[in-house]
C-alpha cells in the first residue's frame, strides 16, 4: 500500500530482527529514565513538556501513573492509607455508616462468620484501593482548575498535571517510607509528616513552573492544595470502605 515500507529480504535476517528489538528496548529504557528523572527531580517540568508537545522521548502521563501505582503496591502493600482495615471499620457506627448492621446482614444472607466477612472485606478493599486510584486524577484536576481558574487552561492540561502529581505522590511515599524504616523505628508520624512536607514543596515548585505563578502565591496555593488533597484521599478511603462493604453484600 502507498506509504508503507517495502519489504526486503534483509528485513528477516537474524541481526536485523535482534537489532530492532534492542533498539526498541533501549528507547523504552531511555524514555522511562528521562520521564522519571523529570517527575522526581524537576517538579512541573514533565507536565510542561507534555503540554508543549514534547512527547516522543517521554512516557505518557497515565503510563507513568500505572508504573508508580505498581511500585507503590509492591513496596507498600501493607500500608492502609487508601482503605480502612476491618478491625477498625467494623464498628457500630463508622462516620455515619451503620457498618455492623450491614455486616450482620451479610452474615445472615451468606451464612458467614464475622471473621470470614472480615477476611473477604480486607482482600476486596485492598484490591479496590489499588485498582480505583485513577479516580483521584479528575478530582484533583478539578481542584487545580478551581485554584487557577484565572489561567483559563483547558481541563486536559489540569488532568496531565494531576496525573503526574499523583504519580509523584505514590513514589514519594515509597521512597520516604524506605528511608524512614532504614534510619529510625517505624512510626506513623515519622512517615506522614515528611510526606506532607515533601508533597507541599513539590506542589509549590510545580505551581511556579507549570502555572507560572509568583512564589508567594505558589507557596500559599501549594500548601492549601496539599491540605485539600489530604481531605480528598480521606474521601477516597471512605468511598473504598463503603463500596467494598456493599459489594460483598
C-alpha positions as a Python dict, from the first residue, in 0.01 Angstrom:
ca = {
    (1, 'X'): (0, 0, 0),
    (2, 'X'): (104, 360, -62),
    (3, 'X'): (325, 496, 214),
    (4, 'X'): (415, 159, 361),
    (5, 'X'): (772, 32, 383),
    (6, 'X'): (882, -200, 104),
    (7, 'X'): (958, -545, 246),
    (8, 'X'): (1309, -665, 168),
    (9, 'X'): (1483, -999, 226),
    (10, 'X'): (1724, -840, 475),
    (11, 'X'): (1430, -744, 699),
    (12, 'X'): (1414, -1110, 805),
    (13, 'X'): (1782, -1156, 879),
    (14, 'X'): (1858, -1250, 1240),
    (15, 'X'): (2078, -947, 1307),
    (16, 'X'): (1810, -714, 1167),
    (17, 'X'): (1535, -851, 1391),
    (18, 'X'): (1754, -859, 1703),
    (19, 'X'): (1880, -510, 1624),
    (20, 'X'): (1524, -379, 1604),
    (21, 'X'): (1440, -549, 1935),
    (22, 'X'): (1748, -398, 2102),
    (23, 'X'): (1664, -53, 1966),
    (24, 'X'): (1309, -79, 2099),
    (25, 'X'): (1429, -183, 2445),
    (26, 'X'): (1694, 89, 2470),
    (27, 'X'): (1448, 354, 2350),
    (28, 'X'): (1197, 237, 2611),
    (29, 'X'): (1463, 244, 2882),
    (30, 'X'): (1567, 597, 2789),
    (31, 'X'): (1204, 713, 2794),
    (32, 'X'): (1149, 562, 3138),
    (33, 'X'): (1469, 710, 3282),
    (34, 'X'): (1406, 1053, 3130),
    (35, 'X'): (1040, 1060, 3236),
    (36, 'X'): (1105, 964, 3598),
    (37, 'X'): (1406, 1196, 3621),
    (38, 'X'): (1180, 1489, 3536),
    (39, 'X'): (898, 1358, 3756),
    (40, 'X'): (1108, 1316, 4068),
    (41, 'X'): (1365, 1594, 4043),
    (42, 'X'): (1207, 1869, 3831),
    (43, 'X'): (855, 1938, 3967),
    (44, 'X'): (616, 2056, 3696),
    (45, 'X'): (872, 2013, 3418),
    (46, 'X'): (729, 1687, 3286),
    (47, 'X'): (379, 1835, 3263),
    (48, 'X'): (512, 2145, 3089),
    (49, 'X'): (699, 1940, 2829),
    (50, 'X'): (394, 1726, 2761),
    (51, 'X'): (152, 2015, 2704),
    (52, 'X'): (415, 2186, 2486),
    (53, 'X'): (405, 1880, 2258),
    (54, 'X'): (743, 1728, 2352),
    (55, 'X'): (622, 1369, 2391),
    (56, 'X'): (820, 1128, 2172),
    (57, 'X'): (1103, 1090, 2423),
    (58, 'X'): (871, 1069, 2726),
    (59, 'X'): (622, 823, 2868),
    (60, 'X'): (256, 917, 2855),
    (61, 'X'): (110, 1055, 3181),
    (62, 'X'): (-112, 756, 3254),
    (63, 'X'): (173, 513, 3179),
    (64, 'X'): (382, 690, 3443),
    (65, 'X'): (92, 675, 3687),
    (66, 'X'): (48, 300, 3632),
    (67, 'X'): (419, 233, 3691),
    (68, 'X'): (410, 444, 4009),
    (69, 'X'): (97, 258, 4119),
    (70, 'X'): (270, -78, 4071),
    (71, 'X'): (575, 35, 4270),
    (72, 'X'): (353, 166, 4549),
    (73, 'X'): (166, -159, 4597),
    (74, 'X'): (478, -370, 4557),
    (75, 'X'): (661, -193, 4838),
    (76, 'X'): (373, -58, 5049),
    (77, 'X'): (100, -318, 5006),
    (78, 'X'): (51, -329, 5386),
    (79, 'X'): (9, 47, 5424),
    (80, 'X'): (-361, 121, 5475),
    (81, 'X'): (-360, 479, 5353),
    (82, 'X'): (-635, 425, 5096),
    (83, 'X'): (-863, 193, 5293),
    (84, 'X'): (-966, 111, 5649),
    (85, 'X'): (-895, -245, 5772),
    (86, 'X'): (-1190, -444, 5908),
    (87, 'X'): (-1059, -428, 6265),
    (88, 'X'): (-1118, -51, 6259),
    (89, 'X'): (-1403, -29, 6009),
    (90, 'X'): (-1625, -300, 6161),
    (91, 'X'): (-1752, -82, 6443),
    (92, 'X'): (-2107, 4, 6539),
    (93, 'X'): (-2107, 332, 6354),
    (94, 'X'): (-1817, 448, 6134),
    (95, 'X'): (-1850, 809, 6012),
    (96, 'X'): (-2227, 780, 5989),
    (97, 'X'): (-2227, 438, 5823),
    (98, 'X'): (-2404, 160, 6015),
    (99, 'X'): (-2127, -90, 5946),
    (100, 'X'): (-2206, -362, 6199),
    (101, 'X'): (-2568, -364, 6090),
    (102, 'X'): (-2457, -431, 5732),
    (103, 'X'): (-2207, -696, 5848),
    (104, 'X'): (-2482, -880, 6037),
    (105, 'X'): (-2700, -864, 5726),
    (106, 'X'): (-2421, -1016, 5514),
    (107, 'X'): (-2365, -1288, 5775),
    (108, 'X'): (-2732, -1382, 5775),
    (109, 'X'): (-2762, -1374, 5395),
    (110, 'X'): (-2449, -1573, 5312),
    (111, 'X'): (-2418, -1778, 5631),
    (112, 'X'): (-2071, -1644, 5705),
    (113, 'X'): (-1897, -1574, 6034),
    (114, 'X'): (-1774, -1229, 6133),
    (115, 'X'): (-1414, -1341, 6077),
    (116, 'X'): (-1491, -1475, 5727),
    (117, 'X'): (-1660, -1149, 5629),
    (118, 'X'): (-1362, -955, 5767),
    (119, 'X'): (-1122, -1160, 5553),
    (120, 'X'): (-1330, -1108, 5238),
    (121, 'X'): (-1363, -736, 5315),
    (122, 'X'): (-988, -688, 5371),
    (123, 'X'): (-894, -868, 5049),
    (124, 'X'): (-1157, -691, 4837),
    (125, 'X'): (-1094, -345, 4981),
    (126, 'X'): (-722, -388, 4918),
    (127, 'X'): (-792, -472, 4553),
    (128, 'X'): (-1030, -178, 4515),
    (129, 'X'): (-786, 63, 4680),
    (130, 'X'): (-522, -34, 4423),
    (131, 'X'): (-733, -51, 4110),
    (132, 'X'): (-952, 258, 4161),
    (133, 'X'): (-681, 511, 4244),
    (134, 'X'): (-716, 666, 3898),
    (135, 'X'): (-1048, 811, 4019),
    (136, 'X'): (-847, 1067, 4216),
    (137, 'X'): (-698, 1212, 3896),
    (138, 'X'): (-1002, 1408, 3766),
    (139, 'X'): (-1098, 1519, 4116),
    (140, 'X'): (-752, 1662, 4183),
    (141, 'X'): (-762, 1821, 3837),
    (142, 'X'): (-1086, 1996, 3935),
    (143, 'X'): (-911, 2131, 4244),
    (144, 'X'): (-629, 2287, 4040),
    (145, 'X'): (-883, 2408, 3783),
    (146, 'X'): (-1066, 2595, 4060),
    (147, 'X'): (-748, 2731, 4220),
    (148, 'X'): (-609, 2850, 3885),
    (149, 'X'): (-937, 2937, 3715),
    (150, 'X'): (-798, 3276, 3607),
    (151, 'X'): (-541, 3096, 3390),
    (152, 'X'): (-823, 2968, 3164),
    (153, 'X'): (-633, 2646, 3092),
    (154, 'X'): (-810, 2354, 2925),
    (155, 'X'): (-921, 2083, 3165),
    (156, 'X'): (-699, 1835, 2980),
    (157, 'X'): (-389, 2025, 3093),
    (158, 'X'): (-506, 2003, 3451),
    (159, 'X'): (-553, 1629, 3401),
    (160, 'X'): (-194, 1595, 3281),
    (161, 'X'): (-66, 1789, 3582),
    (162, 'X'): (-288, 1589, 3818),
    (163, 'X'): (-171, 1255, 3677),
    (164, 'X'): (194, 1348, 3717),
    (165, 'X'): (143, 1478, 4070),
    (166, 'X'): (-39, 1163, 4183),
    (167, 'X'): (239, 951, 4033),
    (168, 'X'): (492, 1152, 4231),
    (169, 'X'): (278, 1123, 4545),
    (170, 'X'): (282, 742, 4523),
    (171, 'X'): (656, 726, 4453),
    (172, 'X'): (739, 975, 4729),
    (173, 'X'): (560, 753, 4980),
    (174, 'X'): (766, 456, 4865),
    (175, 'X'): (1097, 644, 4887),
    (176, 'X'): (1027, 818, 5218),
    (177, 'X'): (894, 501, 5382),
    (178, 'X'): (1209, 311, 5286),
    (179, 'X'): (1432, 588, 5425),
    (180, 'X'): (1230, 603, 5750),
    (181, 'X'): (1245, 227, 5800),
    (182, 'X'): (1622, 229, 5746),
    (183, 'X'): (1700, 523, 5973),
    (184, 'X'): (1456, 500, 6263),
    (185, 'X'): (1190, 292, 6431),
    (186, 'X'): (878, 294, 6208),
    (187, 'X'): (621, 538, 6341),
    (188, 'X'): (306, 677, 6183),
    (189, 'X'): (411, 1041, 6225),
    (190, 'X'): (767, 979, 6108),
    (191, 'X'): (602, 859, 5788),
    (192, 'X'): (317, 1111, 5741),
    (193, 'X'): (491, 1439, 5825),
    (194, 'X'): (780, 1402, 5573),
    (195, 'X'): (533, 1301, 5300),
    (196, 'X'): (310, 1604, 5362),
    (197, 'X'): (614, 1834, 5370),
    (198, 'X'): (767, 1677, 5056),
    (199, 'X'): (446, 1698, 4856),
    (200, 'X'): (375, 2054, 4966),
    (201, 'X'): (719, 2161, 4843),
    (202, 'X'): (665, 1965, 4522),
    (203, 'X'): (333, 2140, 4458),
    (204, 'X'): (481, 2483, 4529),
    (205, 'X'): (760, 2435, 4276),
    (206, 'X'): (521, 2272, 4028),
    (207, 'X'): (277, 2561, 4054),
    (208, 'X'): (563, 2803, 3998),
    (209, 'X'): (686, 2615, 3690),
    (210, 'X'): (368, 2482, 3529),
    (211, 'X'): (124, 2765, 3607),
    (212, 'X'): (388, 3043, 3604),
    (213, 'X'): (269, 3151, 3948),
    (214, 'X'): (456, 3402, 4164),
    (215, 'X'): (649, 3249, 4453),
    (216, 'X'): (430, 3387, 4732),
    (217, 'X'): (108, 3272, 4565),
    (218, 'X'): (269, 2941, 4468),
    (219, 'X'): (354, 2880, 4835),
    (220, 'X'): (6, 2974, 4954),
    (221, 'X'): (-172, 2771, 4689),
    (222, 'X'): (69, 2480, 4721),
    (223, 'X'): (15, 2441, 5096),
    (224, 'X'): (-360, 2487, 5058),
    (225, 'X'): (-381, 2232, 4778),
    (226, 'X'): (-174, 1986, 4978),
    (227, 'X'): (-423, 2007, 5268),
    (228, 'X'): (-718, 1973, 5031),
    (229, 'X'): (-553, 1668, 4880),
    (230, 'X'): (-530, 1506, 5224),
    (231, 'X'): (-905, 1559, 5260),
    (232, 'X'): (-958, 1415, 4911),
    (233, 'X'): (-766, 1098, 4999),
    (234, 'X'): (-982, 1056, 5309),
    (235, 'X'): (-1295, 1080, 5095),
    (236, 'X'): (-1148, 820, 4860),
    (237, 'X'): (-1069, 597, 5157),
    (238, 'X'): (-1428, 617, 5280),
    (239, 'X'): (-1554, 550, 4928),
    (240, 'X'): (-1344, 232, 4907),
    (241, 'X'): (-1463, 119, 5250),
    (242, 'X'): (-1834, 164, 5176),
    (243, 'X'): (-1810, 31, 4819),
    (244, 'X'): (-1639, -285, 4944),
    (245, 'X'): (-1893, -339, 5220),
    (246, 'X'): (-2186, -323, 4981),
    (247, 'X'): (-2001, -511, 4707),
    (248, 'X'): (-1966, -818, 4927),
    (249, 'X'): (-2328, -795, 5047),
}
